[in-house]
């Protein structure tokens, strides 16, 4: 699981007072700042929230923070964005949850729309092409490193290794659709949980009481009225969520038709949002199968470039779907050849809505249930099986990227030695020297730029 950072010495807990209430203005300013600086993937984003909300501001105690995080780790979707939504909701009801979750995403959306336009309109310029020439091999190493990190904290016994290997074989050799792999892994996890339960018990984050001082929402703070579980409230959230999904979907169907690119994107990314167990890397093969193979919205090379852009922007990595939508709409040109930006920006916004709506509903609907008990949550056996399968799927993704980058013309063509060298150097930086993703991407981009401009 995600590791929290080591901490410096702190003053005694009784030496400071609990903070006063947090105003909406203070909360808005913080969530906006978080959305702009949330680089580093979920581990880095969670670490930022822990440092700011638990240690420095003391808006929430560590035990309550980790309890919320355990719940978010169980859900499909980006756990860091869901954690921000949860804490925002706990502080300021539905308004707080919506603002916190939305501001975690919106800066990334605006940045990616701009970068996607730059890529589609000017991607063949030598400077832009050089940057991507260096970044793409580094992305291969980053995806492989992601498989290693998830596998290191997941594959603790032969049962889980078997599920991971089976999922790799299914998608690599048999091209089994990703949803079927998830379903099969869940069934395997359920059966394994019945036959060998101790091998399918994956703990969440352990949480002790750290001496950061009293928090606004402390370990013994009573659950606020709005966070108490009520069936009537759950029903209202479910109905509101169904309407928020159905109304735009029906409007798209009625105005554009079911086969229109916008309608198909809305439907496809709704399904993708419900399959993101294990994070964005786990759902990328499904996005590839749909966006590249089935619909043909973009090419394999563009998909790799989109992941590179996603790695360099703040916010959850699953925001790469905004690039996929922008590139797909740009290519289809539903508004005409001269309106590529308008089509792409609208598609990216629609896809972001349908991708993140379930995350808000999971938190606003399930949060009161979680607040009803402060005991440790554990991953269920089916979810443990899914997480193990994710490792095999991500490893296949790394091989897919490597093939298209190192043999751009296929195995019959030449092997790109320089791209392989960049990937190897990026792998050494990640695995051996423990460098951050942004550092690796920046260095690789600089190398690619120098090589391309020098004519190498």
N, C-alpha and C positions, 0 to 999 in steps of 0.2 A: 504494500500500500504506500501511498504518498508519505514521505518522511517530512516531519517538521524540522525547522532549523534548530541548531544548538543556540543556547541563550546565554547572555552575559549575566553577571551577578545583578540582583535586583534588591531594592530596599525591602525591609520586612513588610509583610502584608498589612500589619496594623499601623504602619507609619503613614498610610495614605487613606483618603476617604473615597467612597464610591463616587463615580462621576454623576453629575446631574443628568436630567433627561436630555436626550438628543433631539434637537429640533429637526423639522423636515428640511430646513435650509442646510443645516450641517450635514445631514444624511445625503441630500442631493449632491452637495459639493464633493463629498467623499466618493460616492458611487461613480460620479463623472470622472474624477481623478483616477479611480481604479480602472475604468474602462479604457483610459488612455495609456496607462502604464503597465497593463497586464500582459507583459511578454513572458516567455519562458514556459509555455504550456501549463497544464493543470497543476503540476508540482510547484512551479514558480508562482502561479496565481494564488494557490492556496496558502503558500508561505507568506505572500504579501498580505493577504487578509488576516492571517494569524498574527503577524507582527503588528499590524495596524489596529485590528479590532480587539484582540485579546491582550497583547502586551502594552501597547502604547495608549490607546484610547480607552481600553477596558469597557467596551460596550457590552461584551459577552464573556462569560468565564470560559476557561479552556475546556472544562468537561462538557458544557452545553455546546460549545463550538464543535468538538469532536463527535458528540452525539448527532448533531445535525449533519456533519460530514459523512458519518457512517450511513445515514439514510440516503444521502445523495449518491454515494458509491453504489447503492443497490439499483439505482434507476438507469434506464436508458437515457442518453443525453450527456451533455458536458457537465461534469460534477462541480467544477469551479463556478460556473454560471449559476447552477442550481443552488449552490451554497450561498452565493451572494443574494439570490432571490429569497432564500429561507431566512437569512438573518435580517434582510430588509423587511420581510413580512412580520417577523417576530417583533421588530422595533416599531413599525408604523402600519401594521395591518396590511390590507391588500394594496393600498397605495405604495407603501414601502417596498413590498415584494416586486411589484410591477416596475417601479422606478429602478431599483437595484439591478434586476435582471435585464431590463432594457438597456440601461446605460453600460452594462457589461458588453453588449453586443453592438450597439449603434456606432460607436467610433470605428470599430473594425469594418462594419458594413460600408460606411462612407469612404474609408481609406481604400478598401478593396474595389469599390466601384471605380474610383479614380485610377488605381493601378491596373485594373482590368481594361479600362479604356486605353490607357497608355500601351498596354501589351498588344491589344487587338489592332490598334491604329498605327503603332510605331514599333512593333515587336521585331521587325526586320532591320531596323537601324543598327549599325555596327555596335554602338555603345550598349544598347539594350540586349542585343543578341549575345554580346560578350559576357554581360552580367549573368544571363541565364545559362550560358555554356559552362560557367564555373559553378553555378548554384545547383544545377540538376544532378551532377555526380554526388555532391554533398547530401542531397535529399535521399539518395539511395542509402548512404551510410546512416542517415538520421532514422530512416524507417527500420533498418536492420537493428539499430541501437534501441529503438522502441520495442521491437520484438524481444530483445535481450532483457530489457528492464521489466517488461510485463511477465515474461517467462520466469525471471529470477524470483519474483515474488508470488508466482502462481504455481509453477510446476514442481511441487514438493514430493511427489510420489509417482510410481509407475502408472497408476490409473489416469492421472491428469496428463502425463506424457503421452499415453496412448490416445487420449482424446485429441491432443494437439497434433500429433502425427496423422491421425485419421482425417482431421479437418484439412490439413495441408494437402494430403493425397486427394481428397475429394475435390478441392478447388483447383489444384494444379494439374492433376491427371484426368479428372472426370468433368471439370468445369461445372460442378454442382452449384446452383444458385446459392448466394449467401444466406437468404432466409431459411433454406432447407438445412444448411449447416448449423445455424443457430438452433433450429428446432431439434435436430438430431443430437446436438451437444446437450441441450436441456434434458432430453429424454435419458441420455447416457448419465448425466449428472444425477437425475432422480433415481435411476436404478442403482448407480454406484452409492448414493447416499443411503439406500436401503441395505445394500450388501456390505458396505465398508464405510459406515458413517464418519469415522474419525478421519478418513482420507478426504472427505468432502466438506469439512468444516473449516471455512476460511474466515478468520477473525477480521474485524475491522480495526479501527485505531484504538489502541489502548489509551485510556485517559485518566491521569491522576490530577489532583488539584495542585496546580502550580501557583507559586507565591508571587503573582503579578499585582496583588492587591485586590480589594473588592471590586466587583464588576457591576455595571448597571443591571444586566441580566446575569445573576450569579447562580451558583449551584442550587441554592435553596430559595431562589426567587420564585414565588408562586406563578403558575402559568397564567398569563393575562387572559381576560375574558374572551378576546377574539381568537385565541389559540386553543381553546377547549373544543374537544371533538363533539360535533353534533351531526346527526344524520341529515337534518334539514339543510345544514350548511354545505355538506358534501354534495347533496343533490343539487343545490343552487350552483355550485362550482361546475358540476358535471354538465348541467343544462347550459350554463353560460359558455363553457368550453365547446360544447357541441355546436352552438350557434356561431361562435367565433370561427369555427372551422367550416361549417356548412354554408354560411351565407356567402363568403367570398368564393367558395368552390362552386356553388350553384350559379353565382353571377358569371364566373368564368365559363362554365358549361353553357349557360344560356346565351351569352354574348359572343363567345368565341367558338363554341363547339367542343366536344369531348376530345377530338384528335388534335386540337390546336396546341402549339408548343407550350403556352402558358398553363393550360389546363393539365397537360400531361406532366409538366414540371411540378405543379402543385400536388398532384396525386402521388407522383414518384417520391418526392422528398417528404411527404407525410409518412410514407412507409419507411423511408430511411431513418426518420427521426425516432421511430419505435424500435430500431435495430442497433442503436449505438451503444450497446453494452460493451464496456471496455474502452470507450473513448473513440475519438475520430479515426484513428488508424484502423480500428476494427471495421468501421462502416465504409471506409474508402474502397475496398474491393467491390462492395455492393454498388456504390456510386459509379465505379468504373464499369461494372457489368451493364448497368443501365444507361449511363450517359454516353459511354463510348461505344460499347458493343451493340446494345439493343436500339437505342434512339439515334446514335450517331451525331449527338449534339456537338462533340468536339473530338479531336484526335488524341491518341495516346500521349504524344509529345505535349500537347496543350494541357492534358491532365497533370502531367508531371510538373509543368511550369506553374500550374495553378496551386499545387501543393507547395511549391517553393514560395509563391507569394503569400500563401496562408501562414507559412512558418515565419515570415518576416513582419507580420502585422500583429498588433495587440488583439486580445480577445481569444475565444476558443478556436481551436484549429478546425473544428467542423465548419467554420465560416468559409472554408474553401468552397462550399456549395454555392456561395454567392458568385465566385469566379466561374464555376461550372455553368450557372444559369446565365451569367452575362455573356460568356463566350458562345453558349448555345443559341441564345436569342440573337446575338450579333450575326452568327452564321446563317440562321434561318431567315432573318430580316423580315419579321411580320409586319413592320411599318414601312418597309421599303429600304432600298440600299443606302439612302442618305440619312436614315434615322436609326443607325446602329446603336448610338449611345442611349437614346430614349428606350429602345426595346431592351437593351441589356440592363439598364438601371432598373426598369420596371420588373424584369424577370428576377434580378438579384433580390429586390425588395420582397417580391411575392414568395420566393423560395425561403428567404430568411423567416418570414412570418410562419409558413407552414412547418419549417424545421424546428423552431423554438417554441411554438405554441404548446406542444405537449409538455415541455419542461416546466412551464409556468403552471399548468394544470396539475402536474404531479405534486408540485410543492404546495400550492394553495389548497389542493384537495387533501393531500396526505400529511401535510405539516401538523395539523391538530392531532392526528393519530399518533405521530411520533412524540409530540409533546405530552401525550398522556402517560408516557413511561420514559424515565431517564436511564433505564438499564441499557447495557451494550447491545447493539444490533449485530447480527451475524449474517453473512451471505448464505443464502439457501443453497442446497446441493445442486439444483438445476443451474443457478447462476454461477456456481463454481465451475460447472462443466462448460458453460458458455465462455467464461473467462479463459479457460484452458484452450478452447477451440480458437479463440481470438489470436493466440500466439501463433498457431499454424497459419492462420489467414494472413497475418501481418508479414510473416516470413515469406509467404508467396508473393505478397505485394512488393517486397524488396527485390525478389528475383525478377519480377515483371519490370520494375523500373530499371534494374541493372541491364536487362536484355535490351531494352529500347535505347538506353544511353550508350552502352559499350559497343553494341552492334546496330548503329542507326539504320543501316541498310539490310538488316537481317544477318543470320549466320553466314550467308553466302558473301556478305560484304566484308569490309575491313574492320578490324578490332580497333577501337579508339583508345590508344595507349594513354594519351594525355588525360582523357576523362577518367580512366581507371586509376591513374596516379592521383588525381584530385580526390576521388572517392576513398582511396586507401589512406591518404593523408587526413581526410575528414574523419574516417573511422578511428585512426590512431588518436586524433584529438579528442574524440568522444569517449572511446573505451579506455585509453591509457591515461590521458592527461585530464579527463573529466571536464573538458571545456563545455561551455554552454552552447545551445543551438544557435543563438544569434551570432555569437562569436565565430562559429564555424561557417555559417552562411556568409557573413561579411567577408571573411578571409577568402572563401572560395569564389565569391563574386568578384573580388579584387583580382584574384589570379586569372579568372576567366576574361575579365576586361583587358588586362595587360596582354594576355596571349592573343586575343582577337585583334586588338588594335595594333599589335606588333606584327601581325600577319602569320603567327605560328599556327 
